[in-house]
Amino acid sequence: MLGQLGLLMTFQLMGEALVSAAGIPFPGSLCGMLLLLTFLHVRGGPSDELTKVGSKLIENLGPCSYPPAPLSSRMALSWRLTAWRYSHLW
């Protein structure tokens, strides 16, 4: 399991290094994901262990990616309403 997690992190690091070396404005983690996708396509798909690790990561970290967008939009609305309420004082 640790080896498969290391494989995922290696591809992320390779993507970050490639983007940094090329100097292109592109997310390194996304480049690493594309490299991993290419690797898995050439290899014929993910192994059972890699599938298990990926499922566990999505199961445990997936919900963490959803709250930021709604929360930030709510905070922005709150700031705008506060500024509007006190705009007559300026």
C-alpha positions in Angstrom: 0.0 0.0 0.0 2.8 2.4 0.8 4.5 1.6 -2.5 1.4 2.5 -4.4 1.0 5.7 -2.5 4.6 6.5 -3.2 3.9 5.9 -6.9 1.1 8.5 -6.8 3.4 11.0 -5.1 6.2 10.3 -7.5 4.0 11.2 -10.4 2.9 14.3 -8.7 6.5 15.3 -8.1 7.4 14.5 -11.7 4.6 16.8 -12.8 5.7 19.6 -10.6 9.3 19.3 -11.7 8.3 19.2 -15.4 6.1 22.3 -15.1 8.8 24.1 -13.1 11.6 23.2 -15.5 9.5 24.2 -18.6 8.3 27.4 -17.0 4.8 27.0 -18.2 1.8 28.3 -16.3 0.1 24.9 -15.7 -0.7 23.2 -12.4 2.1 20.7 -11.7 -0.3 18.2 -9.9 -2.5 18.1 -13.0 0.5 17.5 -15.2 1.5 14.6 -12.8 -2.0 13.2 -13.1 -1.8 13.3 -16.9 1.6 11.5 -16.7 0.1 8.9 -14.4 -2.9 8.4 -16.8 -0.4 7.9 -19.7 1.6 5.5 -17.6 -1.5 3.5 -16.7 -2.7 3.5 -20.3 0.6 2.1 -21.5 0.7 -0.5 -18.7 -2.9 -1.7 -19.3 -4.6 -0.2 -16.3 -4.1 0.2 -12.6 -3.1 -2.7 -10.4 -5.5 -3.9 -7.7 -3.3 -2.3 -5.0 -3.3 1.0 -6.8 -7.1 0.8 -7.2 -7.4 0.1 -3.5 -5.2 3.1 -2.5 -7.0 5.4 -4.9 -10.4 4.4 -3.6 -9.3 5.0 0.0 -7.9 8.4 -0.9 -11.1 9.4 -2.6 -13.2 8.0 0.2 -11.3 9.9 2.9 -10.2 13.1 1.1 -12.9 13.5 -1.5 -15.4 15.4 0.8 -12.6 17.9 1.7 -12.7 19.2 -1.9 -16.3 20.2 -1.9 -16.7 22.8 1.0 -14.3 25.5 -0.2 -16.4 26.8 -3.2 -19.7 27.2 -1.4 -18.0 28.6 1.7 -16.0 31.1 -0.2 -19.0 32.3 -2.2 -21.0 32.7 1.1 -18.1 34.6 2.7 -17.9 36.9 -0.4 -21.6 37.6 -0.2 -21.4 38.3 3.5 -18.6 40.8 2.9 -20.5 42.5 0.1 -23.6 42.8 2.3 -21.6 44.2 5.2 -20.0 46.7 2.9 -23.4 47.7 1.4 -24.9 48.2 4.9 -22.1 50.5 6.0 -21.6 52.3 2.7 -23.7 55.2 3.7 -21.3 55.9 6.6 -18.4 56.7 4.2 
